[in-house]
Amino acid sequence: MLVEVRLRPGIADPAGATVEAALPALGFTDVGEVRMGKAIRLAVEAPDEDAARRRVEQLCQRLLANPVIEEAQVWVSPGEDL
């Protein structure tokens, strides 16, 4: 499973702003609106995909994301172990 954690819209993103400011100097003048986040891969023992997703969503709420300023999205790849 993959969890993507990113700042909520409207929350300042200093890391994203730093990367965005450096882009023109590197020749990337066509890239903008950079937002940084984190990706977390994990395996979950569960009877099915729905149970695994619910468990990881609980994990996000309690540990992986700060619900005040961040949002998390859970992805399950086809054929991937839960």
C-alpha positions in Angstrom: 0.0 0.0 0.0 1.1 3.6 -0.6 0.1 6.5 1.5 0.6 10.0 0.1 0.6 12.8 2.7 0.5 16.4 1.6 -0.3 19.8 3.1 -3.9 20.9 2.9 -4.7 23.6 0.3 -4.0 27.1 1.8 -1.2 25.8 4.1 2.2 27.5 3.4 4.7 25.1 1.8 8.2 26.5 2.3 9.9 23.4 0.9 7.8 23.5 -2.2 8.4 27.3 -2.6 12.2 26.7 -2.3 12.1 24.0 -5.1 9.9 26.2 -7.2 12.3 29.2 -6.8 15.2 27.0 -8.0 13.5 25.7 -11.1 14.2 28.6 -13.5 17.9 28.5 -12.8 17.9 24.9 -13.8 16.0 25.6 -17.0 12.6 24.4 -15.9 10.7 27.6 -16.7 7.6 25.6 -17.6 7.1 24.0 -14.1 5.2 25.7 -11.2 2.8 25.3 -8.3 5.3 22.9 -6.6 3.9 21.3 -3.4 6.0 18.9 -1.4 4.8 15.9 0.6 5.8 12.4 1.6 5.1 8.9 0.4 5.0 5.9 2.7 4.9 2.3 1.5 3.8 -0.4 3.8 2.3 -3.9 3.9 -0.8 -4.7 6.0 -2.1 -8.1 7.0 -5.9 -7.9 6.4 -8.6 -10.3 5.1 -9.3 -8.0 2.1 -8.5 -4.6 0.5 -11.3 -2.7 2.3 -10.1 -3.9 5.7 -6.5 -3.0 4.8 -7.6 0.4 3.6 -9.6 1.1 6.8 -6.6 0.1 8.9 -4.2 2.3 7.0 -6.6 5.3 7.2 -6.7 4.8 11.0 -2.9 4.8 11.0 -2.9 8.0 9.0 -5.2 9.7 11.4 -3.2 8.7 14.5 0.4 8.8 13.3 1.3 9.4 9.6 -0.5 12.7 9.0 -1.3 15.8 11.1 -5.0 16.2 10.3 -4.9 19.9 11.1 -2.5 20.8 8.3 -2.2 17.6 6.2 -4.3 15.2 4.2 -3.5 11.6 3.3 -4.6 9.5 0.4 -4.3 5.7 0.5 -3.5 3.8 -2.7 -3.6 0.0 -3.4 -1.8 -1.1 -6.5 -3.4 -4.1 -8.4 -1.6 -7.3 -7.6 0.2 -5.7 -4.7 0.3 -7.4 -1.4 -2.1 -5.8 1.1 
